[in-house]
Amino acid sequence: MDRNIRMALSVAIYILGLAVSVYVGGWIMLLKPVKETIAAYTLGTLTLTQLLISVIKCISSMTVSGLIWCIGYIASNHIFDSRDE
């Protein structure tokens, strides 16, 4: 493959990995459970199980986000490595 094509593909994969990590770690595992917990508390339907699951999701959200970002970064470096030149 041409150097410019590999570079563009590498940047696209890196940005995709970053976007997916922010979406999954930030929205799905951090903000959404907090929003649902607040809504359940307001309605008076909050259970201990729901609260514990939300706390576990919030604690592990940054680990999952970092893992997804690392996978994107590794894939990006696999496609274009500046040491190859």
N, C-alpha and C positions, 0 to 999 in steps of 0.2 A: 504494500500500500504506500501511497505517497505520504510524505512527512506531514503536509498540511491537513490531509484527510484524517490521519491518525491523531493529530493534535486537536482538530475540531471534534472528533468523536470522543476523545478523552475528556475534553472540557464538558461536552454534553452529558456524558455519563456521570461526571463528578457533580454537575449541577443537579441532575436527576436524583442522585443519591442524597444530596443535601436537602432537596425539596421533600423527598419522601421521609427523611429522618425528622424534619421539622413537623411534617404532617402527622406522622405516627406518634412520635415522642411528645410533641407539643400539644396537638389537638386531641387525638384519640386517647392517649394515655394520661394526659395531665389536665387539660382544661375541660374536656367533656365529662369526666367523672366528678370533678369539682362542681360543675354546673348541675349535674343530675343530683348530687348529694344535697346541694343547697335547695333545689326544687323539692326534693323529697322531704327535707326538714321543714320547709315552709308549708307543705301540704299536710305534714304530720304523719307521713308514711315511711319515715326512715327506719330501717332495721339495722341491727348490729352487723349482720352479714354484708349488707350493702355498704355500710361504712368501712368495714375492714377491707373489702375488695377495692374500694376507692382509694384507701390509704396505700395498699400494696401497689396499685397501678401508679399512683403518684410517685412513690419511692423508686419504682423500677423504670419510670419513664425515661430518665436521662441515660440509663444503661442501654436500653433498647435503642434510643436515638443514636447514641454513640456507636453501637454495633452496626446499625444500618448505614451510618455515615462511613464507617471503616470499610464496609463491604464496597460501597461506591468508590471510595478512595483507592482501594486495592485494585478494583477493576479498571479504574482510570489509569493507574500506573502500569498495569499489565498491558494496556493497549499502547500507551505512549510513555516510554521511559527515556529521559534525556541522556542517559548513560550509553544508549545504543549507538549514538552518533560519534 
